[in-house]
């Protein structure tokens, strides 16, 4: 079977938060883990399915590391997109073309 992806995917396992748009506001964030990412989208492992075409916001927590000890602060990448498919392990999100990642520096818990 030929790979139909236009963008190269990279394995990336990060703790993240996933918010879905309810029509009037963003829902409370689900704690999820990413599996892989490309410039066009991301695959998220979750036991909480969302239907296709639901708008979502993804916050990726990027830890800072100094040597072998993790720093107390990290970076958070934020982007929006839509669910394009789901399976029993999680869901695929296509990033909005008009939405670039927003980068925040904030303490991690």
URMOBEL-V506537 format. One record per backbone hydrogen bond with DSSP energy under -1.0 kcal/mol. CO is the residue of the C=O (numbers start at 0). NH is the residue of the N-H. Records with the same first field share a line. If there is no record, write none. Layout:
# URMOBEL-V506537
CO = NH  NH
This chain:
# URMOBEL-V506537
9 = 36
13 = 33
14 = 60
15 = 31
16 = 58
17 = 29
18 = 56
19 = 26
24 = 21
29 = 17
31 = 15
32 = 44
34 = 11
35 = 42
36 = 9
39 = 94
40 = 37
41 = 92
42 = 34
43 = 90
44 = 32
50 = 53
53 = 82
54 = 20
55 = 80
56 = 18
57 = 78
58 = 16
59 = 76
61 = 74
63 = 70
65 = 68
68 = 65
71 = 107
72 = 63
73 = 105
74 = 61
75 = 103
76 = 59
77 = 101
78 = 57
79 = 95
80 = 55
81 = 93
82 = 52
84 = 91
88 = 45
89 = 86
90 = 43
91 = 83  84
92 = 41
93 = 81
101 = 77
103 = 75
105 = 73
